[in-house]
Amino acid sequence: MNLSFLLIYFKAAFLFLILCGCGSLRTEFYRSETRYRYNYACQLYKQGDYRKARHAFEDVLTIDPDYGQAHSAIANIEFVEGNYQQALARYSTATKVAPELERSLRPYIQAAVLKVVRAPLESAGVGMLQVYQLMVAGEITEVENLLSKDFPLHMLAKDTAILTLPQINELCRRVLNEDSLINGSVRYQLFWAYFLFFNHERPDHVIYLIESTVRSAEIYDQVRAYEILGKSRERMGDLNLAVDAYILAFKSGLPSSTANKHLRRIYNDDTVSIALISEEQKEYNHTVLGPSVEFQLPTINYNETIGKIIGAVPMRSAHVKYERAQ
């Protein structure tokens, strides 16, 4: 065995003993290697080479599976590539292994959630900007055609982040002054009822539009219509009628957990629940307690958040028994 080979062998053995026997040296070695690989991955990310960047960030995680910034960076790549569910899963992992990242990642998580929620609208090719432009142009028939597509109406009614407040107010004014509104299709009237619910202070118009159309609506539209009717009744302080609306929503297919949440808010009692009884049971009473409730919708600056991400690294039907108030 030649001398050079023995020298290499002993050097390797010596280094191995140091790394195995000295925890602090081993830890520093891993830290340095992790930082080096992470910085390299960030360079690839900034260059727009997301495929190589993803592999580089995964390499970081092979060394340190709890490296939160690598998880969040991969989440950003998933977001940019349109994989929003996968992005949410990665953001969740990042905040679990590195809770200190939660605050900085919150806008990105909200944006990913919004993208997931808006998926049906994007699939149908509809948006509030289209509705606004058609309404301003007086193209009511085109609006009705747009609303006839297969997507959740309430989702579009809430999709106002792209509109300015004056534009939203203009739509409310036009709808409230639109004589032909009550002559429109069922989905046309329901949509504007939802829009007014989310963007206007007076619930009486919402109640009128829903009550005049809901029985003619398809069953999947009835569920949301009755639920929003219940919320509108709450805003008016008509709590007995609100309970009636929530029960109709439940009988149309609203999950019992959601129906229970509404009833418990009204009764101010966490033990209240919808009791399933036989179809033949027709009698019911209810006693309503608790104040009327106002609802506020959270908003985020969608366009600004997306810009940051791209530039960042980081039932069944059943009768219900309850007691009626006198």
C-alpha positions in Angstrom: 0.0 0.0 0.0 1.6 3.2 -1.1 2.2 6.2 1.2 -0.1 8.6 -0.7 -3.0 6.2 -0.3 -2.5 5.8 3.4 -2.3 9.6 3.8 -5.6 10.1 2.1 -7.2 7.3 4.1 -6.1 8.7 7.5 -7.2 12.2 6.5 -10.7 10.9 5.6 -10.8 8.9 8.8 -9.7 11.9 10.9 -12.4 14.1 9.3 -15.0 11.4 9.9 -14.1 11.1 13.6 -14.3 14.9 14.0 -17.7 15.1 12.4 -19.1 12.2 14.3 -17.5 13.1 17.6 -18.0 16.9 17.6 -21.6 17.9 17.4 -20.9 21.6 17.2 -18.6 21.1 14.2 -21.1 18.8 12.5 -23.9 21.3 13.1 -21.9 24.1 11.6 -21.0 22.0 8.6 -24.7 21.3 7.9 -25.6 24.9 8.4 -23.0 26.1 6.0 -24.0 23.5 3.4 -27.7 24.3 3.8 -27.1 28.0 3.4 -25.0 27.5 0.3 -27.6 25.3 -1.4 -30.4 27.6 -0.4 -28.7 30.7 -1.8 -28.0 28.7 -5.0 -31.6 27.8 -5.3 -32.7 31.4 -4.7 -30.5 32.5 -7.6 -32.2 30.0 -9.9 -35.6 31.2 -8.7 -34.8 34.8 -9.4 -33.6 33.8 -12.9 -37.0 32.3 -13.5 -35.7 28.7 -13.8 -38.4 27.3 -11.6 -37.7 23.6 -12.5 -34.1 23.7 -11.5 -34.9 25.9 -8.5 -37.5 23.4 -7.2 -34.9 20.6 -7.4 -32.3 22.8 -5.6 -34.8 23.7 -2.8 -35.6 20.0 -2.5 -31.9 19.3 -2.1 -31.9 21.8 0.8 -34.7 19.8 2.4 -32.8 16.5 2.1 -30.2 18.1 4.4 -32.7 19.8 6.7 -36.4 18.8 6.3 -37.4 21.6 8.7 -36.0 24.4 6.6 -39.1 26.5 6.4 -37.9 29.0 3.9 -37.2 26.2 1.4 -40.8 24.9 1.9 -42.2 28.4 1.4 -40.1 28.9 -1.7 -41.4 25.7 -3.3 -44.9 26.9 -2.3 -44.2 30.1 -4.3 -43.2 28.0 -7.3 -46.3 26.0 -7.0 -48.4 29.2 -6.9 -46.7 30.8 -9.9 -47.2 27.5 -11.9 -50.9 27.6 -11.0 -50.9 24.6 -8.6 -52.7 26.4 -5.8 -53.8 23.4 -3.7 -50.2 22.2 -3.7 -49.0 25.7 -2.8 -51.3 25.7 0.2 -50.0 22.4 1.4 -46.4 23.7 1.2 -47.3 26.9 3.0 -48.9 24.8 5.7 -45.7 22.8 6.1 -43.6 25.9 6.1 -45.6 27.5 9.0 -45.6 24.2 10.9 -41.8 23.7 10.8 -41.1 27.5 11.1 -44.0 29.3 12.9 -42.1 32.6 12.7 -42.8 32.6 8.9 -46.6 32.6 9.4 -47.0 36.4 9.5 -45.0 37.0 6.4 -46.7 34.2 4.5 -50.2 35.1 5.5 -50.9 37.3 2.4 -49.6 34.5 0.1 -51.7 31.9 1.8 -54.8 34.2 1.5 -54.1 34.7 -2.2 -53.7 30.9 -2.8 -57.0 30.3 -1.0 -58.7 33.0 -3.1 -57.3 31.3 -6.2 -58.7 28.0 -5.1 -62.1 29.6 -4.3 -62.2 31.4 -7.6 -61.5 28.3 -9.6 -65.1 27.7 -10.6 -65.4 31.3 -11.9 -62.2 31.0 -13.9 -63.4 27.7 -15.3 -66.6 29.3 -16.4 -64.8 32.4 -17.8 -66.8 34.9 -15.7 -65.8 37.8 -13.5 -67.2 41.0 -11.9 -65.4 43.2 -14.3 -67.3 41.7 -17.2 -70.5 42.2 -15.4 -69.7 45.8 -14.6 -68.8 46.6 -18.2 -71.9 45.0 -19.6 -74.2 46.7 -17.0 -72.7 50.1 -17.7 -73.2 49.5 -21.5 -76.8 48.5 -20.8 -76.3 45.0 -22.2 -78.7 43.3 -19.8 -79.3 40.3 -22.1 -75.6 39.7 -22.2 -75.4 39.8 -18.4 -78.2 37.2 -18.2 -76.4 35.0 -20.7 -73.2 35.3 -18.6 -75.1 34.4 -15.4 -76.7 31.4 -17.0 -73.4 29.6 -17.0 -72.7 26.8 -14.5 -71.0 28.4 -11.5 -71.9 29.5 -8.0 -73.7 32.9 -8.2 -72.7 34.0 -4.7 -69.1 33.5 -5.5 -69.2 35.9 -8.4 -71.2 38.4 -6.2 -68.3 38.5 -3.7 -65.6 38.7 -6.4 -65.4 42.5 -6.2 -61.7 42.9 -5.4 -61.1 44.0 -9.0 -63.6 46.8 -8.8 -63.2 50.2 -7.2 -65.6 51.3 -4.5 -67.2 53.9 -6.9 -67.8 51.1 -9.4 -69.4 48.9 -6.8 -71.6 51.8 -5.7 -72.6 52.5 -9.3 -73.7 48.9 -9.8 -75.8 49.0 -6.6 -77.4 52.2 -7.8 -78.1 50.8 -11.2 -79.6 47.6 -9.8 -81.8 49.4 -7.3 -83.1 51.7 -10.1 -83.5 48.9 -12.7 -87.2 48.5 -13.5 -86.5 45.3 -15.5 -84.8 43.6 -12.6 -87.9 41.7 -11.4 -88.6 40.6 -15.0 -85.2 39.0 -15.3 -84.4 35.3 -15.1 -84.2 33.6 -11.7 -80.4 33.5 -11.7 -80.3 37.1 -12.7 -82.4 38.2 -9.8 -80.7 35.9 -7.3 -77.3 37.2 -8.4 -78.2 40.8 -7.8 -79.8 39.8 -4.5 -76.4 38.3 -3.5 -74.5 41.3 -4.8 -76.7 43.7 -2.8 -76.3 41.5 0.3 -72.5 41.7 0.1 -72.2 45.3 -1.0 -75.2 47.3 0.2 -76.5 48.2 3.6 -80.3 47.7 3.1 -81.3 44.0 3.3 -85.0 44.6 2.4 -84.2 44.5 -1.4 -82.3 41.3 -0.9 -85.2 39.7 1.0 -87.7 40.7 -1.7 -85.6 39.4 -4.6 -84.9 36.1 -3.0 -88.4 35.4 -1.7 -89.9 36.2 -5.1 -87.6 33.8 -7.0 -86.1 31.1 -4.7 -88.9 28.6 -5.2 -88.4 28.6 -8.9 -84.6 28.2 -8.6 -82.7 25.0 -9.1 -82.0 23.1 -5.9 -78.3 24.0 -5.9 -79.2 27.7 -6.1 -81.9 27.3 -3.4 -79.3 26.3 -0.8 -77.3 29.5 -1.0 -80.4 31.6 -1.5 -82.1 30.4 1.7 -78.9 30.8 3.6 -78.4 34.4 2.5 -82.1 35.0 3.1 -81.6 33.9 6.7 -78.6 36.3 7.1 -80.6 39.1 5.6 -83.5 38.4 8.1 -80.9 38.5 10.9 -79.8 41.9 9.7 -83.4 43.1 9.8 -83.8 41.7 13.3 -86.4 39.2 12.2 -84.8 36.2 14.0 -87.8 33.9 13.8 -87.9 34.3 10.1 -84.1 33.9 9.9 -84.4 30.5 11.6 -87.1 29.5 9.2 -84.8 30.4 6.3 -81.9 28.4 7.7 -84.1 25.4 8.1 -85.2 25.6 4.5 -81.6 25.9 3.5 -80.8 22.8 5.5 -83.7 20.9 3.8 -82.4 22.0 0.5 -78.9 20.6 1.2 -77.0 23.0 3.5 -74.7 20.9 5.7 -76.0 20.4 9.2 -72.8 21.8 10.7 -73.3 25.1 8.8 -77.0 25.2 9.7 -76.1 24.5 13.4 -73.6 27.4 13.3 -76.3 29.8 12.2 -78.8 28.6 14.8 -76.3 28.7 17.6 -75.4 32.2 16.8 -79.1 33.3 16.9 -80.0 31.4 20.0 -76.6 32.2 21.6 -76.4 28.6 22.7 -73.7 26.2 21.6 -75.9 23.2 22.3 -78.6 24.1 19.8 -78.8 21.8 16.8 -81.1 20.8 14.0 -82.9 17.6 15.1 -83.7 15.3 12.2 -87.2 13.8 12.5 -89.4 11.9 10.2 -90.8 13.3 7.0 -94.3 13.0 8.4 -93.6 15.4 11.3 -95.1 18.8 10.3 -95.4 20.6 13.6 -92.6 22.7 14.9 -92.0 25.7 17.3 -89.1 27.8 18.1 -88.0 30.3 20.7 -85.5 32.9 19.4 -83.0 34.6 21.7 -80.0 36.8 20.9 -79.4 40.1 18.9 -79.4 40.7 15.2 -75.9 40.1 13.7 -74.0 42.2 11.2 -71.6 40.5 8.8 -68.3 41.9 7.6 -66.4 40.3 4.7 -62.5 40.1 4.9 -60.8 41.7 1.9 -57.2 41.6 0.6 -55.3 43.5 -2.0 -55.3 40.7 -4.6 -53.2 42.3 -7.3 -50.6 43.6 -4.9 -50.3 40.2 -3.2 -49.8 38.3 -6.5 -47.1 40.7 -7.5 -45.3 40.0 -4.2 -45.5 36.3 -4.7 -44.0 36.4 -8.2 -41.2 38.5 -7.0 -40.6 36.7 -3.7 -38.6 33.7 -2.7 -39.7 32.6 0.1 -78.4 15.8 2.7 -80.8 14.7 2.9 -84.2 16.6 3.3 -85.8 16.3 6.7 -88.2 18.1 9.0 -86.9 20.0 12.0 -88.4 20.4 15.4 -87.9 23.7 17.3 -89.9 26.0 19.5 -91.6 29.1 18.1 -91.4 32.5 19.9 -94.6 34.1 20.9 
